[in-house]
């Protein structure tokens, strides 16, 4: 029996495949989850899903000022970036729970 076919190596390969399968299932589940972030004291609210897609943007009409589009743009960018960061944090936490902190190659989305 070669070193590559030792029981230890085969067991590690099996464990890695099980973890990978769990992670792929987790990705399917997290794609359906959403997180919400806001900026401007809640005047701009952005919701993103686990697939890193923005699914909702709500803008309070008080923040819509044709003379200050830059402020609205800044609030939108801030809320969107916060929501996407929360998605990545959610995914990382759930993957760490499944893998015990072990990360398989090519499992990150970025």
C-alpha positions in Angstrom: 0.0 0.0 0.0 1.5 3.4 -1.0 1.5 6.4 1.3 -1.3 8.0 -0.7 -3.6 5.0 -0.1 -2.9 4.6 3.6 -6.0 4.4 5.8 -5.2 7.8 7.3 -5.1 9.5 4.0 -8.3 7.8 2.8 -10.0 8.8 6.0 -8.9 12.4 5.6 -10.2 12.4 2.0 -13.6 11.0 3.1 -13.8 13.6 5.9 -13.0 16.4 3.5 -15.7 15.2 1.1 -18.2 15.2 3.9 -17.3 18.7 4.9 -17.4 19.9 1.3 -20.9 18.4 0.9 -22.1 20.1 4.1 -20.6 23.4 2.9 -22.3 23.2 -0.5 -25.6 22.5 1.3 -25.0 25.4 3.6 -24.4 27.7 0.6 -27.8 26.7 -0.8 -29.4 27.6 2.5 -27.5 30.8 3.0 -28.5 32.0 -0.5 -32.1 32.1 0.8 -31.2 34.1 4.0 -31.2 37.9 4.1 -29.5 40.6 6.1 -30.6 44.2 6.5 -28.4 47.2 7.1 -29.2 50.9 7.3 -27.5 54.3 7.2 -28.5 57.8 7.9 -30.3 56.8 11.1 -32.5 54.4 9.2 -33.3 56.7 6.3 -31.7 54.3 3.8 -32.3 50.5 4.4 -30.7 47.9 2.2 -31.4 44.1 2.3 -29.0 41.6 0.7 -29.3 37.8 0.4 -26.6 35.2 1.0 -25.8 35.1 -2.7 -24.4 38.7 -2.3 -27.3 40.2 -4.2 -29.1 43.4 -3.1 -32.8 42.5 -2.9 -34.3 45.6 -1.5 -33.5 49.3 -1.0 -35.8 51.6 0.9 -35.2 55.3 0.9 -37.0 57.7 3.3 -38.4 60.6 1.2 -36.9 63.1 3.6 -33.4 62.1 2.4 -34.3 62.7 -1.3 -33.0 66.2 -2.0 -32.3 67.1 -5.6 -29.8 69.6 -4.4 -27.8 67.0 -2.5 -27.7 63.8 -4.5 -24.1 63.2 -3.2 -25.5 62.6 0.4 -28.0 60.1 -0.9 -25.4 58.3 -2.9 -23.1 58.1 0.2 -25.9 56.7 2.3 -26.8 54.1 -0.4 -23.2 53.0 -0.7 -22.7 52.9 3.0 -25.8 50.8 3.6 -25.1 48.4 0.7 -21.5 47.8 1.8 -22.6 47.2 5.3 -25.3 44.7 4.2 -22.8 42.8 1.9 -20.2 42.7 4.7 -22.9 41.2 7.0 -23.6 38.6 4.4 -19.9 37.6 4.3 -19.8 37.5 8.1 -22.9 35.3 8.2 -21.5 32.9 5.6 -18.1 32.7 7.4 -19.7 32.0 10.8 -21.9 29.2 9.4 -19.1 27.6 7.5 -16.8 27.7 10.5 -19.6 26.0 12.5 -19.8 23.2 10.0 -16.1 22.7 9.4 -14.7 23.3 12.8 -12.7 26.2 11.4 -11.2 24.2 8.6 -11.7 25.9 5.2 -11.5 23.9 2.0 -10.0 25.4 -1.1 -12.3 27.1 -3.5 -15.2 27.3 -1.0 -15.1 31.1 -0.5 -17.3 33.1 -2.8 -15.0 36.1 -3.4 
